[in-house]
Amino acid sequence: MDEAEDEAVRRAHQNLLDEIVGQIEDLEEEIEDHVEEDPKLKDRCSLLDTIPGIGLQTAAIVAGELGSPERFESARQAAAYAGLAGSHHQSGTSVRGNPRMSKVGNGRLRRAMYFPAMTALRFNSAVKAFGNRLKERGKEKMVVIGAAMRKLLHICYGVLKSGRPFDPSLHPGT
């Protein structure tokens, strides 16, 4: 391949990338417009947006997928609905595997919590302290992220259920 062909390929890739970025921006704008049009959804998203690690897109997915917080009796049920509850691998009395995330549940909600959980492990004092405790106990990175996803969803449920913005004092960092 000569330099002219290399440049043509680079230009084609850049054009494709620019098109994808434009489509993402259009979708984000549509999400914002939809949230603005529905007062209930707007209120829920505003509450969820107070949680460090949760942005508008994640808030819209959580509010849309969980629906009304009265739908669940507890945050634990909401986490189970999302497939973020742990499941034990056991066969009889001799085979015991490591516990895993059940993954039986709402995949969209579970996927929506992954990157916010990673962000929350850095910037949300409650989730950060929780993650640090798990790391100190020797838990693997993906186990910590899965637990952070569950913790963050518990916080989301609590904020929606109470109707009050996130309060870090209710989640002490120690």
Helices and strands as residue ranges (DSSP letters): H 3-37, H 39-48, H 56-66, G 69-71, H 75-82, E 86-87, E 90-91, E 95-96, E 100-101, H 107-123, H 125-136, H 141-162, G 168-170
